[in-house]
Amino acid sequence: MEELNTEVLRGFGIRPRKIFKEKNYYICLSAEGAKQIYMNRCSTEQVEFQHYVKELLASCGFEYTDRYYLSLTGEPYVCCGGDVFTMTDPFNSPDGDFSDAENFLEIVSSVAGFHFILKETDFDSSACGVKRLNDSYQNDSNNLFRLKKMLTGKNRLSDFDVLLRKNLDSFSELTNKSYILLDKAEYNVSLRRAAGRGGICHNALKEENIKYVNENHCIINFSECGFGYYCDDLAYIIKRYYAAADGRKLPVTDITEAYRAVNPLTEQDISALYALLLYPDKFLKIVSQYNLKKRSWVPGTYIARLNSAIEAREGFLKYIEPLATAGQ
């Protein structure tokens, strides 16, 4: 990353005494305190949307986000040399702890509060389009079909191929079951309804995007933020909790109860959540990458990731089973 252009500093109206260059951002120390300037990979339109979301949250009392500072011309960014720069307060606080039950339930409550405020907004989602379940299903089905055909036609199979072929049918069945249940839970309807109301999801609620600041969980990095159905976010953090927590885990129903105490969940939501949790995203991501790269040699990391997905499958299916009946 190059040195920070002085035009960016002028645009934000700051005169730092010192600038520290980190991996993908700059820390500027000035009389007004420390500021973090980041070369944002998003377009100006996306940054304006993120700014709108953060300000809406703040206006409703949800102040724990990485709100953008405005430039001297009133935009939440400064453009320089074709790049877009944004400025926030620095966040050097610990990442959210998904492995600790008490901390995780606090994170769940914060995420539910985020969704409760953003279930209905005035932002127009009509230009963004809405993903369709049929498109996702067709794409996954095509990837699995191509992979099975390729493995059947191979004369020599690597260790990775053997492991993949051995588990392909069971993961294909799991994928089909997930889509059937999503259709039964009217996921497409919920998704269109959420987008029609301007409902917004974060779409990247990983540990590093949830900071623990002054005894509160702060949600940052809205680069993937967009219109969607809150159960997608909830399924994502439950999967990450299961992967992070060692030993005895919170019952999955404790997580949904903590969430619905802040943002109500209907029986239809629970049914959709269960189907989303069934969806073997890690396995399908490996399949997609393997199909795209068409490697003759498979790195050890691929085998490790595949083994991890296989080993976690049965335990996770048992873990989420209470939701299968809770939504009925």
C-alpha positions in Angstrom: 0.0 0.0 0.0 1.4 3.4 -1.0 1.8 6.5 1.2 -1.4 8.3 2.0 -2.0 11.2 -0.4 -2.3 14.6 1.2 -5.3 15.3 -0.9 -7.2 12.7 1.1 -6.2 14.4 4.4 -7.3 17.8 3.0 -10.6 16.2 1.8 -11.4 15.1 5.4 -10.0 18.4 6.9 -7.5 16.8 9.2 -3.8 17.6 9.9 -2.2 14.6 11.5 1.0 14.9 13.5 1.8 11.2 12.7 0.5 8.6 10.2 1.0 4.9 10.8 0.6 2.7 7.8 -1.0 -0.7 8.6 -1.8 -3.6 6.2 -4.8 -2.1 4.6 -5.5 1.2 6.4 -3.8 4.2 7.9 -4.0 5.5 11.5 -3.8 9.3 11.7 -2.9 11.0 15.0 -4.1 14.6 15.2 -5.2 17.1 17.8 -8.8 15.8 17.4 -7.7 12.3 18.3 -6.9 9.1 16.3 -8.7 8.5 13.0 -8.6 5.5 10.7 -8.5 6.0 6.9 -9.2 3.1 4.7 -9.0 2.7 0.9 -12.4 1.3 0.4 -13.0 -1.2 -2.4 -16.6 -0.3 -2.7 -18.1 2.2 -5.1 -19.2 5.7 -3.9 -22.8 4.5 -4.3 -22.2 1.5 -2.0 -20.4 3.7 0.6 -23.4 6.1 0.6 -25.7 3.1 1.2 -23.5 1.9 4.1 -23.5 5.4 5.5 -27.3 5.6 5.3 -27.6 2.2 7.2 -25.1 3.2 9.9 -26.8 6.6 10.5 -30.2 5.0 10.6 -29.0 2.6 13.2 -27.5 5.5 15.2 -30.7 7.5 15.0 -32.5 4.5 16.6 -30.1 4.2 19.4 -27.8 1.5 17.9 -24.6 3.6 18.0 -22.1 0.7 18.0 -20.9 0.7 14.4 -17.9 2.1 12.5 -19.7 5.3 11.4 -18.1 7.3 8.6 -16.9 10.8 9.1 -18.0 13.2 6.4 -15.6 15.0 4.1 -15.5 18.8 3.9 -17.9 18.6 0.9 -20.4 16.5 2.9 -19.8 13.0 1.5 -18.9 9.9 3.6 -15.8 9.5 1.4 -13.0 11.3 -0.4 -12.1 10.3 -4.0 -8.4 10.5 -5.0 -6.6 9.1 -8.0 -9.6 6.9 -8.8 -9.7 5.4 -5.3 -12.4 5.8 -2.7 -11.3 6.6 0.9 -13.4 6.5 4.1 -12.6 7.6 7.6 -13.8 6.1 10.9 -12.7 5.9 14.5 -10.0 3.2 14.9 -11.1 -0.2 16.3 -8.3 -1.9 18.1 -10.6 -3.7 20.4 -10.8 -7.5 20.7 -12.9 -9.5 18.1 -16.2 -10.9 19.1 -15.8 -14.2 21.0 -18.0 -16.9 19.4 -16.4 -19.6 21.6 -17.8 -18.3 24.9 -21.5 -19.0 25.5 -22.2 -15.8 27.5 -20.4 -13.6 25.0 -22.1 -15.3 22.1 -25.6 -14.8 23.5 -24.8 -11.1 23.9 -23.6 -11.0 20.2 -26.9 -12.7 19.2 -28.9 -10.0 21.0 -26.9 -7.3 19.3 -27.5 -8.9 15.9 -31.2 -9.2 16.7 -31.3 -5.5 17.6 -29.5 -4.6 14.3 -32.1 -6.6 12.4 -35.1 -5.2 14.4 -34.2 -1.7 13.3 -33.4 -2.6 9.7 -36.4 -4.9 9.0 -38.1 -2.0 7.3 -36.3 1.0 5.8 -37.1 3.8 3.4 -34.3 2.8 1.1 -35.4 1.7 -2.4 -34.3 -1.9 -3.0 -35.9 -2.2 -6.5 -32.7 -1.5 -8.4 -30.7 -4.1 -6.5 -32.6 -7.2 -7.5 -33.4 -10.2 -5.3 -31.7 -13.5 -5.5 -33.9 -16.5 -6.3 -33.8 -19.9 -4.7 -34.2 -21.6 -8.0 -31.1 -19.9 -9.4 -29.0 -21.1 -6.4 -30.4 -24.6 -6.6 -29.6 -24.9 -10.3 -26.1 -23.6 -9.8 -25.4 -26.1 -7.0 -27.0 -29.0 -8.9 -24.9 -28.2 -11.9 -21.7 -28.1 -9.9 -22.5 -31.5 -8.2 -23.5 -33.1 -11.5 -20.2 -31.9 -13.2 -18.2 -33.2 -10.3 -19.8 -36.6 -10.2 -19.4 -36.9 -14.0 -15.7 -35.9 -13.8 -15.0 -38.3 -10.9 -16.7 -41.2 -12.7 -14.6 -40.6 -15.9 -11.3 -40.4 -14.1 -8.9 -43.3 -14.5 -6.7 -42.3 -11.6 -8.1 -40.8 -8.4 -6.2 -38.7 -5.9 -6.8 -39.1 -2.2 -8.9 -36.0 -2.4 -11.0 -37.5 -5.2 -11.6 -40.7 -3.3 -12.7 -38.8 -0.2 -14.9 -36.5 -2.3 -16.6 -39.4 -4.2 -17.2 -41.3 -1.0 -19.2 -38.4 0.5 -20.7 -36.8 -2.6 -24.0 -38.6 -2.5 -24.7 -37.8 1.1 -23.9 -34.1 0.7 -26.0 -34.0 -2.5 -28.9 -35.4 -0.6 -28.4 -32.8 2.2 -28.3 -30.0 -0.4 -31.5 -31.2 -2.0 -33.2 -31.6 1.4 -32.2 -28.0 2.3 -33.7 -26.6 -0.9 -36.9 -28.6 -0.5 -37.4 -27.4 3.0 -36.6 -23.8 2.0 -39.2 -24.0 -0.7 -41.7 -25.4 1.8 -40.9 -22.6 4.3 -41.6 -20.1 1.5 -38.1 -18.7 1.7 -38.4 -16.9 -1.7 -41.6 -15.2 -0.4 -39.8 -14.1 2.8 -36.8 -12.9 0.8 -38.9 -10.8 -1.6 -41.0 -9.4 1.3 -37.9 -8.4 3.2 -36.4 -6.7 0.1 -39.7 -5.0 -0.6 -39.8 -3.5 2.9 -36.1 -2.4 2.5 -35.0 -5.1 5.0 -31.2 -5.1 5.4 -28.7 -7.8 6.4 -25.0 -7.5 7.2 -24.0 -10.6 5.3 -20.5 -10.9 6.9 -21.0 -11.3 10.7 -17.7 -13.0 11.3 -15.7 -12.6 14.5 -13.4 -9.8 13.2 -16.5 -7.7 12.2 -17.8 -7.7 15.7 -15.7 -5.8 18.1 -16.0 -5.6 21.9 -15.9 -1.9 22.8 -16.7 -0.5 26.2 -18.7 -3.6 27.3 -20.7 -3.5 24.1 -20.5 -5.4 20.8 -19.8 -3.1 17.9 -20.7 -4.3 14.4 -18.3 -3.0 11.7 -17.4 -3.5 8.1 -20.6 -3.1 6.1 -19.0 -3.8 2.7 -21.3 -6.9 2.1 -24.3 -5.2 3.6 -27.4 -5.4 1.4 -31.1 -6.1 1.2 -32.2 -9.5 2.5 -33.8 -11.8 5.0 -32.5 -11.7 8.6 -32.6 -15.5 8.9 -29.6 -15.7 6.5 -27.5 -13.6 9.0 -28.7 -15.7 12.0 -27.9 -19.0 10.3 -24.4 -17.7 9.5 -23.5 -16.8 13.1 -25.0 -20.1 14.4 -22.7 -22.0 12.1 -19.7 -20.0 13.1 -20.6 -20.5 16.8 -20.7 -24.3 16.4 -17.3 -24.3 14.7 -15.7 -22.0 17.3 -17.2 -23.5 20.5 -15.3 -26.4 22.1 -16.9 -29.0 24.3 -20.4 -28.4 25.6 -22.3 -26.0 23.4 -25.4 -23.9 24.0 -28.6 -25.6 22.9 -29.5 -24.1 19.5 -32.9 -23.3 20.9 -31.2 -21.1 23.6 -29.7 -19.1 20.7 -33.1 -18.6 18.9 -34.8 -17.7 22.2 -32.1 -15.0 22.8 -32.6 -13.7 19.3 -36.4 -13.7 19.4 -36.4 -11.8 22.7 -35.3 -8.8 20.7 -36.5 -9.5 17.1 -39.5 -11.9 16.9 -39.2 -15.1 15.0 -42.3 -16.8 13.5 -42.7 -20.6 13.0 -42.0 -20.0 9.3 -38.8 -18.2 10.2 -37.6 -21.1 12.3 -38.4 -23.5 9.5 -36.4 -21.4 7.0 -33.6 -21.1 9.6 -33.4 -24.9 10.0 -33.2 -25.3 6.2 -30.5 -22.7 5.9 -28.5 -24.5 8.6 -28.9 -27.8 6.7 -27.3 -26.2 3.6 -23.7 -27.6 3.4 -22.1 -24.3 2.3 -18.5 -25.3 3.1 -18.7 -28.5 1.2 -20.3 -26.8 -1.8 -17.7 -24.0 -1.8 -15.0 -26.7 -2.0 -16.8 -28.3 -4.9 -17.2 -25.0 -6.7 -13.5 -24.1 -6.3 -12.4 -27.6 -7.3 -14.6 -27.5 -10.5 -13.3 -24.0 -11.4 -9.6 -24.8 -10.9 -9.6 -28.2 -12.5 -6.3 -29.1 -10.7 -4.3 -32.2 -11.5 -2.7 -31.8 -8.1 -4.8 -30.9 -5.0 -3.2 -28.9 -2.2 -3.3 -30.3 1.3 -5.4 -27.4 2.5 -8.3 -28.6 0.2 -8.1 -32.1 1.8 -8.0 -30.6 5.3 -11.0 -28.4 4.6 -13.0 -31.3 3.1 -12.2 -33.5 6.1 -13.3 -30.8 8.4 -16.6 -30.4 6.6 -17.2 -34.2 6.7 -16.2 -34.7 10.3 -18.5 -31.8 11.5 -21.5 -32.9 9.5 -23.2 -35.5 11.7 -22.6 -33.6 15.0 -24.0 -30.4 13.5 -27.1 -32.1 12.1 -27.8 -33.5 15.5 -27.2 -30.1 17.1 -29.7 -28.3 14.9 -32.3 -31.1 15.0 -34.5 -29.4 17.7 -35.3 -26.7 15.1 -36.8 -29.3 12.8 -39.8 -29.7 15.1 -39.7 -26.2 16.6 -40.9 -24.6 13.3 -43.8 -27.0 12.8 
